[in-house]
């Protein structure tokens, strides 16, 4: 689900192009679950933190609802956030 135009502008103001060695360099991303359409992406530095709303409902192994952007968290750095699948948030789910 794309960001609202006002949210997209706000996020874009804080993004910068990725340098060499980005963890997703060479990765192909699909436009939707099960789709063969490949997205044209611009990799950015993974240092911006955003708050999202998520629903854990899973149907046949696929999350039923997309993440919803809430806001940028300029008060939090990427170093403050545990890697995906680690930390207290992962244990609580």
N, C-alpha and C positions, 0 to 999 in steps of 0.2 A: 504494500500500500504506500503510495507516494506521500511525502510530507505536504502539508498545506503550504501554499506559496509563501506566507509570512514566516513560517517555521523554516522552510528551505533557505530563505534569504538569511535568516539568523544563523543557521548552522554553517552556511557557505562562508560567512564572514570570519569564521574561526578555523577553517580548514586550510591545510597547506599540502602541496604535492609531496608524495612519498619519494624518498631517496632510494638508492640501491639497497637491496637486501630486505625489502618489505616482505613480511611473511606470506602474502598472497600473490607474489610475483609469479606469473605463469599459470595461475589457477583460472579455470573457466567457470563462470557463474551463469546459471540458467535464470530465465525470466520468471519462472514459477515452478512449483513442485511438479515433477514429471514432464516438464516442457523441454523440448530440444532447441528452443530459441535461446541463443547466447546473448548475454548483455554486453554492451560496450561500456567498460568501466574505467574510471580514472582513480587510481590508487592514491590514498592520502596518508599522511602520517597518523599512526594510531595513538593519538594523544589527547583527543577530545572525549570527554565523558558526557553521556546523555542519560537522562532518566527515561525509562520506558514503562509502559503498563503491559503486562503479559498475562495470558490465560493459559493454564497448563492442560487444557482439554486436548486429548489425543484421540484420533479416530483412525484405526487401522495403521498405526505407527506414524501418522502425520499430525502435526499440530493443527488444530481446527481453526484457530484465529491468529491473525498476524499481530506482531508487536505494534504498540501504538506509542508514538513519540509524545513525551510529556514536556520536557524542557532540557536545555543545556545546563550542565552542572559545572560552572566555572570555579566553584568553590572546592571541587574535587579533582585530583590529578589521576592520570592513568595508573600511577604507582600506588594510589590508595585503593584501587579496585582489584580484588583477587582474580586470577585467571579463571576463565569459564570452567565451571564444574568443581571449583575449589572454594573454600571459605565457608562462613556461617550460612550464607544464603542457600548454597547447594545442600547443606545438611538439613535445612528447615523444610525443603520441598519434599 
